[in-house]
Every structure is written in C-alpha cells, then in structure tokens.
Amino acid sequence: MSNLNNQRLKLKLHQLRLVPYLAIGSLIFYLNSNLDLNYIVKGYLVLMESQLCIIVIYLLTAKFTNKPDK
C-alpha cells in the first residue's frame, strides 16, 4: 500500500513541473499584450523573454532538485 501512495506522489510532483512554465508564459503574454509596439517587435520580445525564462527555470529546477548519489 505504501508503494502505491509513493507512486501517486511522484506522479503529482511530475505534473507540477509544468506550473512554473505556464505561470511565466501567461505573465509574458499578459505583459506584452499591453504594450503598444509593432507586431514584429512584440513577437521578438516574446521569443527572447520565453527563451530566457525557460533557461532560468531549467537552471533553478536543476539546482534545487535532489539527485540520488551513486
């Protein structure tokens, strides 16, 4: 029974890994939709901000996740 609960916990934690990406993506979309700029500039800003945020989130999760020692 304990093994079943452990598997459910791992599944929930795995599903929560998308939350930072969704939050940052919606924040980028909200902030850029309020700007009064050319569409090309808006698109460029979205791409640059998205790439930067993906890298930052990846590095932070890699730093804070516990990896088992071999």
C-alpha positions as CSV (number, residue, x, y, z in Angstrom):
1,M,0.0,0.0,0.0
2,S,2.9,2.4,0.8
3,N,4.3,1.8,-2.7
4,L,1.0,2.9,-4.3
5,N,1.0,6.1,-2.3
6,N,4.6,6.8,-3.3
7,Q,3.8,6.3,-7.0
8,R,0.9,8.8,-6.7
9,L,3.1,11.3,-5.0
10,K,5.7,11.0,-7.8
11,L,3.0,11.4,-10.4
12,K,1.7,14.6,-8.8
13,L,5.2,16.1,-8.4
14,H,5.9,15.3,-12.1
15,Q,2.7,17.1,-13.1
16,L,3.6,20.1,-11.1
17,R,6.8,20.6,-13.1
18,L,4.8,22.4,-15.8
19,V,3.4,25.0,-13.4
20,P,6.4,27.5,-13.5
21,Y,6.5,27.4,-17.3
22,L,2.7,28.0,-17.5
23,A,2.9,30.9,-15.0
24,I,5.8,32.6,-16.7
25,G,4.3,32.1,-20.2
26,S,1.0,33.6,-19.1
27,L,2.8,36.5,-17.4
28,I,4.9,37.2,-20.6
29,F,1.7,37.1,-22.7
30,Y,-0.1,39.5,-20.4
31,L,2.8,42.0,-20.2
32,N,3.4,42.0,-23.9
33,S,-0.3,42.3,-24.8
34,N,-0.4,45.7,-23.0
35,L,2.5,47.1,-25.0
36,D,1.7,49.5,-27.8
37,L,4.5,48.3,-30.2
38,N,4.9,47.0,-33.7
39,Y,3.9,43.3,-34.1
40,I,7.4,42.4,-35.2
41,V,8.9,43.9,-32.1
42,K,6.2,42.2,-29.9
43,G,7.0,38.9,-31.5
44,Y,10.7,39.4,-31.0
45,L,10.2,40.3,-27.3
46,V,8.0,37.3,-26.7
47,L,10.6,34.9,-28.2
48,M,13.5,36.5,-26.3
49,E,11.7,36.5,-23.0
50,S,10.4,33.0,-23.4
51,Q,13.9,31.6,-24.1
52,L,15.4,33.5,-21.2
53,C,12.7,32.3,-18.8
54,I,13.0,28.7,-19.9
55,I,16.7,28.7,-19.3
56,V,16.3,30.3,-15.9
57,I,13.6,27.9,-14.8
58,Y,15.6,24.9,-16.0
59,L,18.7,26.0,-14.1
60,L,16.7,26.7,-11.0
61,T,15.0,23.3,-11.0
62,A,18.3,21.6,-11.8
63,K,19.8,23.3,-8.8
64,F,17.0,22.6,-6.3
65,T,16.1,19.0,-7.3
66,N,17.7,16.3,-5.3
67,K,19.7,13.8,-7.3
68,P,20.5,10.5,-5.8
69,D,24.2,9.8,-5.3
70,K,25.6,6.8,-7.0
